[in-house]
Amino acid sequence: MTAHRTEVAGLVVRKPESSNTRMNPRVELTDAGRALFHRLLLAVVAFDARLRTGLAAEEIDVLSSMLTRLRSNIASTEPT
């Protein structure tokens, strides 16, 4: 969702900054935006808990390390 769409949806409001010489407005969450953020945060936390069910902390650490190495491998080499 673009900034304009979030503004139209009532999730954010743009406020001019008097101290900003570039005239870039400050974007703030509205009450509806904060409510959506908290609903989404709860969904993310619940999904993360579901995703990690049955995994020990050590297993999560190993998986994280492996994913980091895989990402590094594909970022540092050109396909042949």
C-alpha positions as CSV (number, residue, x, y, z in Angstrom):
1,M,0.0,0.0,0.0
2,T,1.5,3.3,-1.0
3,A,1.7,6.3,1.2
4,H,-1.1,8.0,-0.7
5,R,-3.3,4.9,-0.3
6,T,-2.6,4.7,3.4
7,E,-3.6,8.3,3.8
8,V,-6.8,7.9,1.8
9,A,-7.6,4.8,3.9
10,G,-7.2,6.9,7.1
11,L,-4.2,5.0,8.4
12,V,-1.7,7.9,8.3
13,V,-1.9,11.7,8.2
14,R,0.7,14.1,6.8
15,K,1.6,17.1,8.9
16,P,3.9,19.9,7.7
17,E,7.1,20.4,9.5
18,S,7.8,24.1,10.2
19,S,11.4,23.4,10.9
20,N,11.9,21.4,7.7
21,T,13.2,23.6,5.0
22,R,12.6,21.0,2.3
23,M,8.9,21.0,3.0
24,N,8.7,17.3,3.5
25,P,5.7,16.5,5.6
26,R,5.9,14.4,8.7
27,V,3.8,11.2,8.4
28,E,2.0,10.0,11.5
29,L,-0.2,7.0,12.2
30,T,-3.8,7.8,13.0
31,D,-5.7,5.9,15.6
32,A,-6.9,3.5,12.9
33,G,-3.3,3.1,11.7
34,R,-2.1,2.3,15.2
35,A,-5.0,-0.2,15.7
36,L,-4.1,-1.9,12.4
37,F,-0.4,-2.0,13.4
38,H,-1.3,-3.8,16.7
39,R,-3.6,-6.3,15.0
40,L,-0.9,-7.1,12.5
41,L,1.7,-7.4,15.2
42,L,-0.4,-9.9,17.1
43,A,-0.8,-11.9,13.9
44,V,2.9,-11.9,13.3
45,V,3.7,-12.9,16.9
46,A,1.1,-15.8,16.7
47,F,2.5,-17.0,13.4
48,D,6.1,-16.9,14.7
49,A,5.1,-19.0,17.7
50,R,3.3,-21.5,15.4
51,L,6.3,-21.6,13.1
52,R,8.7,-22.3,15.9
53,T,6.5,-25.0,17.6
54,G,8.5,-28.1,18.4
55,L,11.9,-26.5,17.7
56,A,14.5,-26.1,20.4
57,A,16.4,-22.8,20.6
58,E,19.6,-24.6,19.4
59,E,17.7,-25.8,16.3
60,I,16.6,-22.3,15.5
61,D,20.1,-21.0,15.9
62,V,21.4,-23.7,13.5
63,L,18.7,-22.9,11.0
64,S,19.4,-19.2,11.2
65,S,23.1,-19.8,10.7
66,M,22.5,-22.0,7.7
67,L,20.1,-19.5,6.1
68,T,22.6,-16.7,6.6
69,R,25.3,-18.8,4.9
70,L,23.0,-19.7,2.0
71,R,22.1,-16.1,1.5
72,S,25.8,-15.2,1.6
73,N,26.6,-17.9,-0.9
74,I,24.1,-16.6,-3.5
75,A,25.0,-13.0,-2.9
76,S,28.7,-13.4,-3.4
77,T,28.9,-15.6,-6.5
78,E,27.7,-15.2,-10.1
79,P,25.7,-18.1,-11.6
80,T,27.7,-20.2,-14.1
